[in-house]
Amino acid sequence: MRIIDTQRSGNCWKVRLLASFLGIDLQRATLSIDRGDLRSAEFINFAPMKRVPVLELDDGSWLSESGAILFYLAHGTQWWPVDLRLQAQTLAWMAFEQEQHMPPLSRLRLHLALRRDLSADAAQAKAWQLEGNAALAILESHLEAGRRWVSTETAPSIADVALYPYTLMSPMGGIDLNAYPQIKKWIARFEEIAGYQPLFPGRPDLNLSTLEISSNYFRLNKEYCYG
């Protein structure tokens, strides 16, 4: 299988994390946001939704959207619970991540740390901080009830995978995770799972990197790398 991704995307990181936990060797076709690859006609041919990640299956077909890809990879594994109620809880937390959690946290990171086109004092940034802290408070309260994992009691699920990247990277948008001790413990547990892979493989110190650190990217219709 092959993933079309970008270096700094939290949604792409989710897929690579789960693949690594499952021992799946994903080939990567890594595109550059800074260079404008996601606006190219070549990319849109592979990704009609115009977003990464996109997963190419062994039969040549394609899957889009991180949540759908996580479900596909997790089905039949310990990362997708057998119990119907726990499946529903997992879906509920994944919906929470996409609707309440990721939007403000990812926008803060994008505009304050990556693009740097917005001040932390701007009204929009302050609104996103309120929304982001509200979402983190929900997660903190949930974990305060003695839960080790988000949607299941005994083992992590794809809900944990979905929530991890933008929670971890939220300080890039001015969020103070010290206000959420249970979340910090959950992050530590998550990072101890066998197969954990940082945002930049082998470089956990770059999990909060703001730069595309390599000049080597792939063209979608070729199998070679160029710089």
Helices and strands as residue ranges (DSSP letters): E 2-6, H 10-21, E 27-31, G 37-39, H 41-46, E 54-56, E 62-64, H 66-74, H 84-96, I 97-101, H 102-108, I 109-114, H 123-144, H 158-168, G 170-173, G 177-179, H 181-191, G 204-206, E 217-218, E 225-226
